[in-house]
Amino acid sequence: MSEIADAVQIIRVSFEGMEIAMKVGSGSLRTMQNAAKFLYGMLGFEKQMGRTNMKKLLMRGGDLQVLQFDKKDLKQVEKFAKKYGILYSVLPEMGKGTGKVEVLFHSEAVPRVNLLLQKLKADSYKMRSMDTFLEEADDKALATFDKFLKEQKKGNLDVHADANLDNLLEKVGRYAVEKHSVCVDEIGNHLSADEESIKNALSQLQKIGVVDSPDEKGQYKVMMDRETFDDKIRRFKELSERMRIISASKNTNFADITIAKKMIAEENDHAVKTRIPGTWGKDARYIWLNKSDVMEIYGGKTLLCYLDREKHYKLYSEDNRVVETMKGDTLFIGHYNPVSKGVREQYEKVATKTVHAPSRKSR
């Protein structure tokens, strides 16, 4: 192959003062144009979201692969990718209702990705090179992707953008408070938002006690008045923004956990000491959590807070001696993840029985 032909296979992207090389194989001119547009779009998108995975992938040489799999397998893929040290970047959906997720990863990780797929026992997946991916993507799909990136810059709503999700939470919540009971389709017609984004927003609103679990007709009953909602959503947005800033500055990620008030052993002006689930008696272990990272939910019966997956937490005995340290990810998986869902469901039922919708006068 000639030196000219070799040169044509490389796209060099200047981004924030750095030149990043991207290998595109022997694709057509159209593929190369799409690749350049795609790279700038993804780099800009991740920068806006406080992420750097795409940039790190390209700095490894830009020889990328695309893995497509069923959306239902995303959590498992994330779990195994972390276990096997696979760096990846999730692509925004280039079309609604596909039921598929696509992620970018470096070609050097192909053996580990194959191992991931074996462990996952995925029913269907598709792996291809970056240039094949761009060659196969039709113009309509690429136009959808381009539109998505432009909407992100304008600040429009999308489930992939945490900051924009906060805006949707507030809009959905205020609409729900006005109507007292809402469903997904009704909200979608009113706000012109997609179904997945609305369901995600309602799930968050349910978590902080704004709405109850949906009934058999898909109706979400409102559990608080406008004043209480405004106070609750303000605190939630402040906490979410704090977590995003920390995550972006430290290149870390957080797992949300719920803690029943009965697990609190001690507190002071700045922090609360809570017993770690699954530890009892003389073997009981505790962690201290900053109050600035904690908010009350479910009528004050439960705490919502976050664990930094990369942080090493000090575990204390009942008399406040440091007994051991444990990484946040290990702490979450071993002690909090198995009970979080159950705790949420339990207190949703309690809230349904004990919290009454406010009168029309209070509204």
N, C-alpha and C positions, 0 to 999 in steps of 0.2 A: 504494500500500500504506500502511496506517495506521501511525502511530508505535507503537501497541501491537503490531501484527503484526511490525514491525521488531524491537522489543525482545525478542519471544519467540524470535527466531532466534539470540540470543546467550546463551551460558552463561558466567557469570563464576566462575572457580575461584580461591579463595584458597589459595596454596601457599607455605609458608615466608615469610610476610609479604608476598608479592607477589600482586597480582590479575591473573589471566590471562584474556583473553576468547577464547572458542571459538565460531566460527561453525558453526551446525548447519542452515542452510538453512530449509526450511519443513517439517521433519520433524514427526512426531507427538509427543505427550507421552511415549510409551514410548521413542521415539528419543532425546529429550532426557534422559530419566532414565538410559538406557543410556550416553549420551555422558558425562554427569557421572561416572558410576560408572567408565566406561572411562578417562577422563582421570586421575582420582585414582589408579586402579590403575596406569596406565603411569608416572605421575610418581613414585609410590612405588617401583615396580619398578626404574626407572632410577636412582633415588637409592641404592637398596640395592646396585646393581651398579656404582656410581661413575660413572654416565653422566649426561649432561645434554642429549642431543639433543632429547628430547620437550619439555623446558622451553624450549629455544631456539626450537623450531618454534612453540610457542604464543605466545612473546613477540613473534614476527613478525606476530601478528594472529590466529592460530588458524584460518585458512582452509586446511584440510588436505585432501589427496587420499590415496587408498590405491591402491597399485600391487601387483597380484598376478602372480607369475610362477613358472615351474618352479624347484624347489630347485636343480637342476643348474646353473642360470644365476647363482646367488648370487655366486660369485667374480667373474664378469664384470661383474655389476651394481655390485658394490663398487668395482671398478677404474674403470669409467666414471663412477660417481657422484663419485669423488674427482677425476677428471680434469676434470669439468665443474662442480665446486664445488656439488654437490647435497647439502644437509643432509637426512638421513633417520633414521628410527627403525624398527628391525626389530620387528615384532609377534611375540609368542610364538605358537606354533601353536595354533589353536583346534580341534584334532582331529588324531588321529594317523593317519599313513599317507596324508596327502593329497598328498604330493609337491609341495606349493606353499609359497611364502614370500610374506608380505605386509609391505610397508613403508609408513610414513607419510612424506609430504613436503609442503612448502608449495606452494600453488597457483601462486605466483609462479615456481616452478621447472618448471612444465608444459612450456614449450618445450624446456628442457634435457633433461627426462625423455624427451620425444618423440625428441630427437636420440640419447639413450642407447639407446632401443629400436631405432632405425634401425641404429646401429652393432652392437648386440647380435644383430640378426636373430633375435629370439626367436620360437620356434614358437607360443607362446601366452602372452598376458598379458591382464590386465583392469585398467582404470583407472576409478576412481569416486570420487565425493565422500565425505567422512566420514559425512554423514547417510545417504546411499544405502547405504554399507557397513553401518552399524548397522541400517538398515531391513531389509536382505537377510539379515543374520546371524540364524539361527534361535536360539531360546531355548537349545537344547542346546549350540550352539557358544559362546554367551556364558557359559553356566554352566561350560563347560570352561575358558574364559579366566579366569573369576572364581576357579575352583578352583586354577588354576595360580598366580595371584597370592597366594592365601592360603597355598599350599604353600611359596612362596618366603619368606614372612614366618616360617614355621615352621622354615625351614632344610632342607626336604626336597630331594631330588636332582633336578636337571634339567640338561640339556645346555647351556642358555643361561646358567647361572649359574656363573661361573668358580670362586668359592669352594666352591660345592656340588660342582662337578666334582672338586675336590681331595679332598673327602670320599669321593666315589665311587671315585676312583683308589685310595685306600687300602683301601677295602672290597673292591674287585674284586681288587687285588693280593694282599691277605692270603688271600682265598679261593683264588686261583690257586696261591699258594705251598703251601697245604695240599694241594691236589689234584694238583699237579705238571703238569697239563694240563687245559685248560678250553675250553669253547665258549660262544658268545653265549647260546644258549637255556638252557644249564645255569645260567649266572650269573643270567640274567633270572628264572628260577624260584626261585633261592635268595635273591636280593636284592629281588625285586619291582620291578625297574627296567626302563624301556623299552629296546628294541633299539638305538635311535640313541644313547642315553646310554652304553650299555655299549660299543658299537663305538668311540665317541669316547674312552672311558676306556682301552680296550685299545690304541688307536692311540697314546695318550700313553705307556702302559706299554711299548709296543714301542719307542718313540722313546728311552726312557731305559734300555733293555736288560733290562727285567724279564721280558718274554715275547718269543718268537721270532715270525716271520711265521706266519700260519695255514697249515696244510697243506691238502691237497685236501679233507679232511673238515671243515675249519673249526675244527680244534683248535689252540689256542695253547699251545706248550710253554714251561714256566717255565725261566728261565735262571739263577736265583740262589736262595740259601737265604733263610730268614726274616731272619736278622741283617743280611745284605747288603741285602735289600729294605728293611728298616726304615730303614737309614742312607740309602739312595738316595731313598726317598720323602720322608724328612724334609728332605733338601737341596732336592729339587725343589719341595716345598711352600713352603719358605722363599724360594726364588728367585721362584716364581710370585706369592707374596704381596707381595714387594718390588716386582715389576713392576706389580701392581695398584694399590698405594699411589701409586707414581710416576705411573702413568697417570691416576688419579683426581685427583691434586693438580695436574697440569700439563695436563689435558685433552688427552692425547696417546695414541698407540697404538703397540704394539710388533709387530715381526715376528721370529719365532724363526728363527735360522740355525744351521747345523752347520758346524764348521770342523775339518778333519783336523789332527791334531797336527803333521804335517809342515809345515803352513803357519805354525807359530809361529817367529818369527825371534829373539825376545828376550823376557825377562820379568824382573820384579822382585817385591818383596814384595806389591805392590798391583795390578799390571796385567800384561797380556800383549800383546805386539806381534805381530800376525798379518798375513801378506801377503794382499792383496785378490785374490780369484780373477779370472783374466783379465788380470792385469798381470804382466809378466816383465822380466828383465834390467835395463837402465838405466831403463826406464819402470815398474818395479815400484813399487807403492804399498802403504802399510801403515796400519793403524789400531791404536790402543791401546785395549784393553777392560779395564774394571775386573774384577778377579778375583771381586768380590762378585756380579757379574752373569753369572758363568760356572760351569758344572758339567761334569764329565767324564761321558761316556756310552760305551756299547759297549766296556766293559772298559778305559776310559781312552784309547782310540785316537782319540776325537773329542770336541770341545767343543760343548756346547749353550749358546748365549747369545742375546741379544736386541738388535735395532737399534731405536732410537727413530725412527719415521718422520718426525717433525717436527724432530728435532735436526740441526744442521749439524756434521758430523764433520770434524776435521782429518785430512788425508791426508799421511803422512810418506814421505820418501825412505828409502833403506836406512841413511843416516847420520843419520836423525832430524831432518832439516830439514822444516818444514811447507811442502808444495808447493802444496796447494790445499785447498779445503773442498768438501764435498758433502753435500746433504741426505740423511738416512737413507733416505727413500723411494726416491730415485734410486739410492742405493748398493745397496739391497736388490734392486730390480727389475733393475738393470743387471749386477750382479755375483754376488749370492748366490741369488736365486730360481731361476735356471736350473739351478744345480748342487745345490741343497739336496736335492731328491728323489733325485738320483743318488747323492749322498754317503750318504744314509740307506740306500738299497737296497744299496750296496756294502758298508757295514759291517755291515748285518744279515746278509749272506751270510758275511762273515768271522766274525761272532759265532757263527753256526750251526756253522761248521766247527771253531772253536777253543775255544769255551766249552762245557763239558760240564755237564749237570745234576748238582747235588750228590748225594752218596750219601745213603741213608736215615739213616745215622748222623749226618751233618752236619746233617740236617734235624731 
